Amino acid sequence: MTPVSAQAATAVVAAVGSALPSCTVSNDELTARLDTTDEWIRSRTGITRRHIAGADQSTADLAIRAAAQALTSSEPEHVDALVVATTTPDRCCPATAPAVATRLGLTGIPAYDLAAGCTGFLYALATGSGLIAADTARTVLVIGADRLASLPHPDDRTTVPLFGDGAGAVLLRRGSADETGALGPMVLGSDGTGADLIRADRPGALHMDGADVFRHAVDRMTNASRQAATAAGWDLADVDRLIPHQANSRITSFVARQLGVPDDRRLSNVAEVGNTGAASIPLLLDHASSDGRLAPGHRTLLTAFGAGLTWGALTLTWPDLSRTRLPQGAPHDR
Ligand code: COA
């Protein structure tokens, strides 16, 4: 897709939040039930553990916790729209987002799901940004939430180790293109000829052609990143932080190398959370801005790739977000 250039009303990042299930499963725990080793998983993927939702913890539950954290840290007067990017909605019908909005006390606002695999969060940022540019909304809550660990067959050693559950949220507000936090031009794309490379007809039936997916992920994220940087007028040498979809660390280090971005500017949390799908980028934004790896003023490049195939990239300069946290045991924290 041709990059959409910045318009008069631009979406600006106002807050972030995230949520992970409390239950973790380490590589060593997986070896008890799968023919694999900690060494194999770590050397191929960089993953050491993943968070797994309990049977009573839905995609909506995770989305609500992440969104509540973002809202608490910003206390907006209004949220005008809510988008949930997910591959694992709670039901085929209705969408997850209206229930999320209602449980957040936002009944009445437009709320809808968006499915674009692991690129879903970037697609959702694009639609949230479009609502703001069209003056349909002043603030949009964009959530990426997935229970990807529910997709592989429990005995499939080639896919079970890769995936985890979680959610991340970003509150977008109306602002101007010259502010820090303003979303830069977006590059989004898809290619349905690769639809069978990652597919699941139902939970527990994930099929993935690992080697082909690896190759596409590196190529698509590298190309989209280059296009987004060019559209923003950035030189890749000026990128302070690369935030790639956390598919696995071999993929993201290949992308960084091809872009010429030094490895210490490539942020990662895949070791602790695995591949969390649409939640991956906002989870990493929240983790890295909390622990200081992502700081105000950093020129930040986001890129993602996922089932579809889908891909995307965009730039922004990270804003100064004053942060407060939900207290432990908050109402939405199940
Ligand atoms: N433990 C031990 N051995 C395993 C294993 C596991 N968990 N999973 C696969 N293997 C075996 C395979 O069966 C194969 O054995 P064989 O040679 O006897 O057939 C061998 O390891 C090599 O498999 P291969 O698929 O070639 O490994 P790889 O080096 O390509 O790594 C992935 C596999 C999945 C880690 C890699 O292809 C990858 O990262 N793909 C992208 C996955 C991804 O990120 N998807 C989401 C994108 S959004």
Residues whose N, C-alpha, C, O or C-beta is under 5 A from the ligand:
A	BS01	COA	D35 T36 T37 W40 R44 C118 R157 T158 G210 A211 V213 F214 A247 N248 F305 G306
